[in-house]
């Protein structure tokens, strides 16, 4: 519980939980350059279109946008460069075996700092169909209506 309090979330991919059914969540380190870390600490990251791939026994994140650091001048790096994910070998092999199945993918959920180190929560996920999304929205609306009715009932 103490670790959760020290966790500072930089960016979150809220759309991922709507678009995908999350099966397993992993914590991965990020291999970053100096100005990228400073930009992350300022909260300048976007996970919207990012995705993860496994090539040659290594995990990589693509399309993760980290804005250039304002005071970085010539030391800034490409905002959407491919970045390496730091995972244990057995985790990479487990993920590789899972994404070999049809319909499974690895999606980034959030970037955060824990004990001064940048981490990324990635998830093994299955894409939802349109009717799954509609069902989730209907359940969320029904839950909201129940809470509203309960709250109104307590006021009387």
N, CA, C and O of each residue as an XYZ file, in Angstrom:
624
protein
N       0.826     -1.194      0.000
C       0.000      0.000      0.000
C       0.869      1.256      0.000
O       0.476      2.283     -0.554
N       2.035      1.178      0.613
C       2.936      2.333      0.613
C       3.424      2.623     -0.803
O       3.627      3.783     -1.162
N       3.617      1.557     -1.626
C       4.054      1.756     -3.003
C       3.002      2.483     -3.820
O       3.345      3.300     -4.674
N       1.739      2.206     -3.579
C       0.661      2.867     -4.321
C       0.630      4.357     -4.024
O       0.311      5.152     -4.908
N       0.954      4.755     -2.795
C       0.937      6.160     -2.428
C       2.091      6.905     -3.080
O       1.968      8.097     -3.360
N       3.212      6.232     -3.327
C       4.376      6.862     -3.931
C       4.261      6.936     -5.449
O       5.077      7.592     -6.097
N       3.271      6.280     -6.019
C       3.107      6.217     -7.463
C       2.539      7.524     -8.003
O       1.459      7.953     -7.598
N       3.281      8.161     -8.929
C       2.826      9.405     -9.554
C       2.506      9.116    -11.015
O       3.413      8.878    -11.813
N       1.228      9.133    -11.370
C       0.802      8.808    -12.727
C       1.077      9.996    -13.644
O       0.688     11.125    -13.343
N       1.745      9.737    -14.756
C       2.096     10.768    -15.730
C       1.061     10.800    -16.846
O       0.548     11.865    -17.187
N       0.751      9.638    -17.414
C      -0.206      9.552    -18.517
C      -0.972      8.243    -18.400
O      -0.441      7.236    -17.933
N      -2.225      8.273    -18.831
C      -3.076      7.090    -18.749
C      -3.822      6.922    -20.068
O      -4.259      7.899    -20.676
N      -3.961      5.684    -20.496
C      -4.672      5.362    -21.729
C      -6.066      4.859    -21.351
O      -6.290      3.652    -21.259
N      -6.996      5.782    -21.134
C      -8.345      5.409    -20.709
C      -9.104      4.698    -21.813
O      -9.965      3.861    -21.540
N      -8.794      5.023    -23.044
C      -9.486      4.423    -24.182
C      -9.197      2.926    -24.280
O     -10.016      2.173    -24.807
N      -8.043      2.489    -23.778
C      -7.670      1.076    -23.865
C      -8.651      0.187    -23.124
O      -8.970     -0.904    -23.597
N      -9.135      0.629    -21.971
C     -10.079     -0.195    -21.207
C     -11.434     -0.274    -21.893
O     -12.196     -1.210    -21.652
N     -11.745      0.701    -22.749
C     -12.988      0.677    -23.507
C     -12.841     -0.187    -24.760
O     -13.764     -0.913    -25.127
N     -11.685     -0.109    -25.413
C     -11.462     -0.815    -26.670
C     -11.069     -2.284    -26.476
O     -11.307     -3.103    -27.364
N     -10.471     -2.627    -25.326
C      -9.933     -3.970    -25.109
C     -10.446     -4.575    -23.818
O     -10.771     -3.870    -22.862
N     -10.510     -5.896    -23.814
C     -10.781     -6.653    -22.593
C      -9.419     -6.990    -21.998
O      -8.635     -7.715    -22.611
N      -9.137     -6.469    -20.809
C      -7.827     -6.636    -20.170
C      -7.755     -8.011    -19.514
O      -8.592     -8.344    -18.676
N      -6.759     -8.810    -19.892
C      -6.604    -10.156    -19.343
C      -5.565    -10.201    -18.230
O      -5.835    -10.742    -17.157
N      -4.378     -9.641    -18.470
C      -3.308     -9.611    -17.469
C      -2.585     -8.272    -17.553
O      -2.474     -7.688    -18.631
N      -2.095     -7.788    -16.415
C      -1.369     -6.521    -16.373
C       0.056     -6.784    -15.888
O       0.269     -7.516    -14.921
N       1.030     -6.176    -16.572
C       2.438     -6.291    -16.216
C       3.015     -4.905    -15.982
O       2.518     -3.915    -16.517
N       4.070     -4.845    -15.174
C       4.796     -3.597    -14.956
C       6.137     -3.716    -15.666
O       6.899     -4.653    -15.428
N       6.415     -2.751    -16.542
C       7.658     -2.776    -17.311
C       8.395     -1.463    -17.106
O       7.776     -0.406    -16.988
N       9.715     -1.536    -17.064
C      10.524     -0.336    -17.025
C      10.650      0.233    -18.433
O      10.400     -0.463    -19.416
N      11.033      1.488    -18.522
C      11.211      2.144    -19.816
C      12.673      2.556    -19.976
O      13.276      3.088    -19.044
N      13.234      2.313    -21.142
C      14.584      2.771    -21.434
C      14.457      4.153    -22.067
O      14.036      4.272    -23.218
N      14.822      5.201    -21.320
C      14.627      6.578    -21.753
C      15.940      7.342    -21.806
O      16.917      6.965    -21.159
N      15.953      8.411    -22.579
C      17.083      9.336    -22.622
C      16.839     10.442    -21.591
O      15.734     10.561    -21.064
N      17.854     11.242    -21.304
C      17.801     12.237    -20.232
C      16.673     13.244    -20.336
O      15.951     13.463    -19.363
N      16.506     13.865    -21.500
C      15.475     14.898    -21.623
C      14.077     14.291    -21.640
O      13.102     14.965    -21.310
N      13.978     13.016    -22.024
C      12.669     12.350    -22.005
C      12.170     12.190    -20.575
O      10.978     12.339    -20.307
N      13.076     11.890    -19.669
C      12.697     11.742    -18.258
C      12.197     13.075    -17.712
O      11.197     13.118    -16.995
N      12.884     14.154    -18.046
C      12.474     15.475    -17.571
C      11.113     15.852    -18.142
O      10.282     16.430    -17.443
N      10.888     15.529    -19.401
C       9.599     15.819    -20.029
C       8.490     14.987    -19.385
O       7.382     15.483    -19.182
N       8.780     13.728    -19.063
C       7.795     12.879    -18.383
C       7.452     13.434    -17.011
O       6.285     13.448    -16.620
N       8.453     13.887    -16.285
C       8.189     14.451    -14.954
C       7.288     15.675    -15.040
O       6.552     15.983    -14.103
N       7.352     16.377    -16.183
C       6.475     17.531    -16.407
C       5.093     17.099    -16.888
O       4.210     17.940    -17.054
N       4.890     15.791    -17.116
C       3.585     15.279    -17.517
C       3.302     15.387    -18.998
O       2.138     15.418    -19.398
N       4.329     15.444    -19.821
C       4.154     15.640    -21.263
C       4.273     14.313    -22.010
O       5.271     14.067    -22.687
N       3.262     13.465    -21.890
C       3.267     12.181    -22.594
C       1.860     11.864    -23.084
O       0.870     12.308    -22.502
N       1.789     11.087    -24.165
C       0.511     10.694    -24.739
C       0.583      9.222    -25.148
O       1.455      8.827    -25.923
N      -0.337      8.420    -24.623
C      -0.363      6.983    -24.897
C      -1.434      6.579    -25.902
O      -1.591      5.391    -26.182
N      -2.167      7.527    -26.446
C      -3.375      7.205    -27.209
C      -3.162      6.174    -28.314
O      -3.896      5.186    -28.350
N      -2.214      6.348    -29.203
C      -2.043      5.445    -30.340
C      -0.891      4.465    -30.159
O      -0.471      3.828    -31.125
N      -0.378      4.334    -28.952
C       0.798      3.495    -28.750
C       0.421      2.016    -28.656
O      -0.697      1.658    -28.284
N       1.389      1.176    -29.005
C       1.214     -0.271    -28.938
C       2.568     -0.916    -28.696
O       3.607     -0.284    -28.891
N       2.557     -2.172    -28.270
C       3.788     -2.890    -27.947
C       3.976     -4.063    -28.899
O       3.012     -4.713    -29.303
N       5.227     -4.321    -29.248
C       5.597     -5.469    -30.075
C       6.775     -6.185    -29.435
O       7.535     -5.596    -28.666
N       6.914     -7.461    -29.765
C       8.068     -8.231    -29.302
C       8.849     -8.660    -30.533
O       8.335     -9.374    -31.394
N      10.123     -8.206    -30.605
C      11.011     -8.545    -31.722
C      12.326     -9.051    -31.157
O      12.897     -8.432    -30.259
N      12.799    -10.148    -31.666
C      14.098    -10.713    -31.282
C      14.239    -10.885    -29.774
O      15.314    -10.645    -29.224
N      13.188    -11.291    -29.110
C      13.244    -11.526    -27.671
C      13.266    -10.265    -26.827
O      13.590    -10.323    -25.641
N      12.924     -9.119    -27.422
C      12.875     -7.855    -26.688
C      11.520     -7.200    -26.910
O      10.933     -7.324    -27.985
N      11.025     -6.503    -25.891
C       9.737     -5.813    -25.987
C       9.976     -4.348    -26.323
O      10.867     -3.713    -25.757
N       9.177     -3.811    -27.247
C       9.313     -2.436    -27.710
C       7.955     -1.758    -27.690
O       6.929     -2.393    -27.936
N       7.953     -0.475    -27.397
C       6.716      0.305    -27.455
C       6.846      1.301    -28.617
O       7.840      2.017    -28.736
N       5.820      1.323    -29.462
C       5.789      2.181    -30.649
C       4.738      3.275    -30.462
O       3.746      3.086    -29.758
N       4.973      4.420    -31.103
C       4.039      5.556    -31.122
C       3.768      6.160    -29.751
O       2.772      6.865    -29.585
N       4.610      5.910    -28.780
C       4.506      6.600    -27.495
C       5.061      7.999    -27.699
O       6.237      8.160    -28.025
N       4.232      9.004    -27.511
C       4.650     10.382    -27.768
C       5.065     11.052    -26.464
O       4.237     11.277    -25.582
N       6.348     11.369    -26.349
C       6.872     12.150    -25.231
C       7.354     13.463    -25.819
O       8.321     13.484    -26.581
N       6.695     14.550    -25.476
C       7.009     15.858    -26.056
C       8.443     16.261    -25.728
O       8.970     15.895    -24.678
N       9.076     17.016    -26.629
C      10.445     17.482    -26.354
C      10.474     18.376    -25.112
O       9.554     19.155    -24.864
N      11.534     18.246    -24.355
C      11.721     19.054    -23.151
C      11.984     20.493    -23.556
O      12.788     20.740    -24.455
N      11.325     21.442    -22.916
C      11.398     22.846    -23.325
C      12.812     23.419    -23.245
O      13.217     24.190    -24.115
N      13.562     23.049    -22.211
C      14.926     23.558    -22.077
C      15.955     22.574    -22.631
O      17.143     22.696    -22.334
N      15.525     21.615    -23.418
C      16.421     20.569    -23.900
C      17.277     20.947    -25.084
O      18.249     20.246    -25.363
N      16.973     22.011    -25.795
C      17.641     22.470    -27.022
C      18.089     21.318    -27.923
O      17.247     20.518    -28.330
N      19.358     21.202    -28.248
C      19.811     20.188    -29.199
C      19.861     18.778    -28.611
O      20.075     17.816    -29.349
N      19.671     18.637    -27.314
C      19.738     17.322    -26.679
C      18.403     16.592    -26.695
O      18.320     15.456    -26.228
N      17.352     17.223    -27.226
C      16.052     16.573    -27.318
C      16.096     15.411    -28.310
O      16.925     15.367    -29.219
N      15.172     14.474    -28.098
C      15.096     13.285    -28.936
C      13.785     13.288    -29.710
O      12.886     14.079    -29.425
N      13.686     12.400    -30.687
C      12.480     12.265    -31.494
C      11.304     11.914    -30.578
O      11.401     10.956    -29.812
N      10.201     12.661    -30.635
C       9.076     12.435    -29.712
C       8.418     11.062    -29.836
O       7.901     10.541    -28.847
N       8.425     10.465    -31.032
C       7.729      9.183    -31.205
C       8.684      8.033    -31.497
O       8.292      7.052    -32.130
N       9.919      8.137    -31.051
C      10.883      7.066    -31.328
C      10.459      5.767    -30.644
O       9.700      5.788    -29.675
N      10.944      4.662    -31.142
C      10.647      3.348    -30.566
C      11.473      3.197    -29.294
O      12.687      3.405    -29.303
N      10.808      2.834    -28.201
C      11.498      2.714    -26.912
C      11.438      1.272    -26.410
O      10.446      0.570    -26.604
N      12.505      0.854    -25.770
C      12.609     -0.510    -25.271
C      11.902     -0.627    -23.927
O      12.006      0.259    -23.079
N      11.184     -1.727    -23.744
C      10.552     -2.033    -22.463
C      11.446     -3.012    -21.706
O      11.974     -3.960    -22.287
N      11.607     -2.777    -20.428
C      12.468     -3.611    -19.603
C      11.605     -4.602    -18.828
O      10.921     -4.242    -17.870
N      11.655     -5.851    -19.266
C      10.896     -6.940    -18.650
C      11.834     -8.121    -18.414
O      12.890     -8.216    -19.039
N      11.448     -9.015    -17.514
C      12.195    -10.243    -17.325
C      11.993    -11.137    -18.545
O      10.966    -11.061    -19.220
N      12.972    -11.974    -18.816
C      12.930    -12.840    -19.993
C      11.709    -13.759    -19.969
O      11.074    -13.974    -21.001
N      11.378    -14.304    -18.792
C      10.232    -15.220    -18.719
C       8.914    -14.474    -18.973
O       7.967    -15.055    -19.502
N       8.852    -13.195    -18.600
C       7.658    -12.405    -18.893
C       7.539    -12.150    -20.396
O       6.449    -12.233    -20.961
N       8.656    -11.843    -21.031
C       8.642    -11.614    -22.475
C       8.222    -12.883    -23.209
O       7.421    -12.821    -24.142
N       8.747    -14.022    -22.802
C       8.389    -15.281    -23.463
C       6.918    -15.620    -23.245
O       6.258    -16.134    -24.148
N       6.406    -15.336    -22.054
C       4.988    -15.585    -21.769
C       4.107    -14.683    -22.637
O       3.110    -15.140    -23.197
N       4.471    -13.416    -22.748
C       3.722    -12.484    -23.590
C       3.805    -12.887    -25.064
O       2.807    -12.821    -25.781
N       4.984    -13.302    -25.514
C       5.147    -13.704    -26.909
C       4.279    -14.915    -27.233
O       3.661    -14.982    -28.295
N       4.238    -15.870    -26.308
C       3.386    -17.045    -26.514
C       1.908    -16.674    -26.548
O       1.129    -17.256    -27.302
N       1.534    -15.706    -25.729
C       0.133    -15.303    -25.667
C      -0.293    -14.526    -26.911
O      -1.395    -14.738    -27.419
N       0.566    -13.626    -27.413
C       0.153    -12.834    -28.581
C       0.236    -13.638    -29.864
O      -0.254    -13.196    -30.904
N       0.852    -14.820    -29.807
C       0.842    -15.700    -30.966
C      -0.567    -16.221    -31.223
O      -0.904    -16.590    -32.348
N      -1.394    -16.250    -30.167
C      -2.787    -16.648    -30.332
C      -3.529    -15.557    -31.089
O      -3.159    -14.384    -31.043
N      -4.561    -15.959    -31.772
C      -5.316    -14.997    -32.562
C      -6.115    -14.058    -31.651
O      -6.781    -14.498    -30.714
N      -6.033    -12.771    -31.944
C      -6.869    -11.793    -31.253
C      -6.269    -11.187    -30.001
O      -6.895    -10.312    -29.402
N      -5.081    -11.608    -29.572
C      -4.475    -11.037    -28.375
C      -3.394    -10.037    -28.767
O      -2.704    -10.212    -29.771
N      -3.259     -8.994    -27.966
C      -2.267     -7.956    -28.229
C      -1.769     -7.393    -26.900
O      -2.307     -7.710    -25.839
N      -0.740     -6.559    -26.969
C      -0.190     -5.912    -25.779
C      -0.445     -4.417    -25.919
O      -0.019     -3.797    -26.894
N      -1.147     -3.838    -24.936
C      -1.455     -2.406    -24.984
C      -0.906     -1.715    -23.736
O      -0.999     -2.263    -22.638
N      -0.340     -0.528    -23.891
C       0.104      0.254    -22.734
C      -1.108      0.869    -22.034
O      -2.005      1.395    -22.692
N      -1.134      0.803    -20.704
C      -2.242      1.366    -19.937
C      -1.899      2.702    -19.309
O      -2.691      3.642    -19.377
N      -0.709      2.798    -18.688
C      -0.326      4.063    -18.064
C       1.177      4.117    -17.860
O       1.859      3.093    -17.824
N       1.677      5.346    -17.726
C       3.076      5.603    -17.386
C       3.076      6.291    -16.031
O       2.285      7.201    -15.782
N       3.965      5.848    -15.165
C       4.029      6.426    -13.826
C       5.446      6.312    -13.279
O       6.276      5.575    -13.810
N       5.702      7.051    -12.216
C       6.984      6.996    -11.526
C       6.802      6.278    -10.197
O       5.901      6.602     -9.423
N       7.665      5.298     -9.937
C       7.693      4.590     -8.665
C       9.113      4.633     -8.145
O      10.030      4.155     -8.813
N       9.309      5.190     -6.978
C      10.627      5.314     -6.356
C      11.639      5.931     -7.323
O      12.788      5.496     -7.392
N      11.195      6.958     -8.074
C      12.079      7.696     -8.956
C      12.333      7.063    -10.312
O      13.085      7.619    -11.114
N      11.729      5.916    -10.591
C      11.945      5.237    -11.860
C      10.669      5.259    -12.696
O       9.574      5.059    -12.170
N      10.813      5.501    -13.998
C       9.664      5.525    -14.904
C       9.244      4.095    -15.209
O      10.068      3.269    -15.602
N       7.976      3.809    -15.029
C       7.419      2.481    -15.285
C       6.222      2.616    -16.205
O       5.595      3.673    -16.281
N       5.912      1.531    -16.905
C       4.730      1.505    -17.759
C       3.930      0.256    -17.423
O       4.475     -0.846    -17.363
N       2.640      0.437    -17.207
C       1.745     -0.697    -17.015
C       1.277     -1.122    -18.395
O       0.647     -0.347    -19.115
N       1.591     -2.366    -18.759
C       1.141     -2.894    -20.035
C       0.196     -4.048    -19.765
O       0.272     -4.691    -18.718
N      -0.689     -4.307    -20.702
C      -1.692     -5.345    -20.491
C      -1.768     -6.274    -21.686
O      -1.649     -5.849    -22.836
N      -1.966     -7.532    -21.397
C      -2.309     -8.506    -22.411
C      -3.810     -8.367    -22.598
O      -4.568     -8.514    -21.640
N      -4.249     -8.084    -23.816
C      -5.646     -7.728    -24.023
C      -6.212     -8.377    -25.285
O      -5.482     -8.775    -26.193
N      -7.533     -8.466    -25.303
C      -8.272     -8.964    -26.460
C      -9.211     -7.853    -26.904
O      -9.909     -7.262    -26.079
N      -9.234     -7.569    -28.181
C     -10.089     -6.512    -28.710
C     -11.563     -6.825    -28.511
O     -11.992     -7.966    -28.685
N     -12.334     -5.812    -28.146
C     -13.770     -5.984    -27.956
C     -14.502     -5.786    -29.274
O     -14.068     -5.015    -30.130
N     -15.596     -6.477    -29.422
C     -16.477     -6.265    -30.561
C     -17.405     -5.108    -30.233
O     -17.468     -4.669    -29.085
N     -18.121     -4.615    -31.227
C     -19.015     -3.479    -31.043
C     -20.088     -3.775    -30.007
O     -20.421     -2.910    -29.197
N     -20.637     -4.998    -30.023
C     -21.697     -5.323    -29.069
C     -21.159     -5.398    -27.641
O     -21.895     -5.122    -26.694
N     -19.866     -5.773    -27.468
C     -19.250     -5.759    -26.133
C     -19.192     -4.339    -25.589
O     -19.476     -4.101    -24.415
N     -18.821     -3.395    -26.457
C     -18.723     -1.997    -26.039
C     -20.096     -1.460    -25.663
O     -20.239     -0.748    -24.669
N     -21.108     -1.803    -26.462
C     -22.472     -1.360    -26.156
C     -22.955     -1.938    -24.833
O     -23.609     -1.250    -24.051
N     -22.632     -3.195    -24.589
C     -23.020     -3.850    -23.340
C     -22.352     -3.165    -22.146
O     -23.000     -2.940    -21.123
N     -21.078     -2.835    -22.262
C     -20.367     -2.139    -21.185
C     -20.989     -0.775    -20.911
O     -21.158     -0.380    -19.758
N     -21.331     -0.050    -21.995
C     -21.950      1.266    -21.820
C     -23.317      1.129    -21.148
O     -23.663      1.946    -20.295
N     -24.092      0.123    -21.514
C     -25.413     -0.093    -20.916
C     -25.281     -0.432    -19.432
O     -26.052      0.063    -18.610
N     -24.304     -1.276    -19.088
C     -24.081     -1.620    -17.677
C     -23.667     -0.392    -16.875
O     -24.130     -0.197    -15.751
N     -22.795      0.437    -17.449
C     -22.345      1.640    -16.770
C     -23.512      2.612    -16.556
O     -23.644      3.208    -15.487
N     -24.357      2.764    -17.583
C     -25.526      3.647    -17.456
C     -26.506      3.130    -16.415
O     -27.056      3.910    -15.638
N     -26.729      1.813    -16.393
C     -27.648      1.222    -15.413
C     -27.113      1.424    -13.998
O     -27.872      1.752    -13.086
N     -25.841      1.232    -13.820
C     -25.235      1.425    -12.494
C     -25.380      2.874    -12.049
O     -25.685      3.144    -10.887
N     -25.161      3.803    -12.972
C     -25.302      5.225    -12.672
C     -26.737      5.565    -12.274
O     -26.954      6.334    -11.338
N     -27.719      4.998    -12.978
C     -29.133      5.229    -12.666
C     -29.492      4.687    -11.281
O     -30.219      5.332    -10.525
N     -28.983      3.511    -10.958
C     -29.250      2.916     -9.640
C     -28.677      3.790     -8.537
O     -29.341      4.047     -7.533
N     -27.427      4.254     -8.728
C     -26.819      5.119     -7.720
C     -27.577      6.427     -7.575
O     -27.742      6.925     -6.461
N     -28.040      6.989     -8.682
C     -28.790      8.234     -8.651
C     -30.121      8.044     -7.916
O     -30.507      8.880     -7.100
N     -30.821      6.938     -8.211
C     -32.097      6.656     -7.545
C     -31.879      6.430     -6.049
O     -32.668      6.896     -5.226
N     -30.820      5.724     -5.702
C     -30.523      5.463     -4.303
C     -30.211      6.755     -3.563
O     -30.654      6.949     -2.431
N     -29.447      7.642     -4.203
C     -29.081      8.920     -3.606
C     -30.317      9.800     -3.421
O     -30.474     10.439     -2.381
N     -31.202      9.836     -4.438
C     -32.437     10.614     -4.338
C     -33.347     10.062     -3.258
O     -34.021     10.821     -2.562
N     -33.370      8.753     -3.115
C     -34.211      8.109     -2.087
C     -33.725      8.468     -0.689
O     -34.540      8.643      0.217
N     -32.420      8.579     -0.497
C     -31.882      8.914      0.828
C     -32.135     10.367      1.184
O     -32.208     10.696      2.368
N     -32.272     11.240      0.212
C     -32.520     12.650      0.476
C     -33.925     12.890      1.030
O     -34.147     13.839      1.783
N     -34.862     12.036      0.658
C     -36.256     12.226      1.089
C     -36.502     11.806      2.488
O     -37.628     11.911      2.975
